Amino acid sequence: MAKTKELSKDTINKMVDLHQAGKTESAIGKQLGVKKSTVGAIIRKWKTYKTTDNLPRSGAPRKISPRGVNMITRTVSKDPRTTRGDRVHDLQRAGTKVTKATISNTLRRQPGTHILQCQTCPPAKASTCPGPSEVC
């Protein structure tokens, strides 16, 4: 699906004014060079919310601010062996309460960062590995 062009505030306000003046959706669309369905959608939105501004999107707000994300990314790139628990404590000291899973999800979204996985045995020594509960 192609990206859509956002209409200017002037165009949207003209659509609403012309609608209030009694023009049809198709006449407004021809006059302003906009599709009839676009005019209809804008007029429906205006009738429902009495505004032509962009409405906020649904979904939960971010737990970690962009500044916190930068802090996490910077510390992990400096010391990749740092733990998620350390990052949680750093953010708690800064005043943000997050979980280890949130740290992992944040790092996964950042390009160029890699999460190191703990290994019970290095792959080269798999034959001499003592057992799953013991660390080599």
ABEGO torsion letter per residue (X at the ends): XBBBBBBBAAAAAAAAAAAAAGBBAAAAAAAAGBBAAAAAAAAAAAAAAGBABBBBBBEBBBABBAAAAAAAAAAAAABAABBAAAAAAAAAAAGBBBBAAAAAAAAAABBGBBBBBBBABBAAAAAABAEAABBX
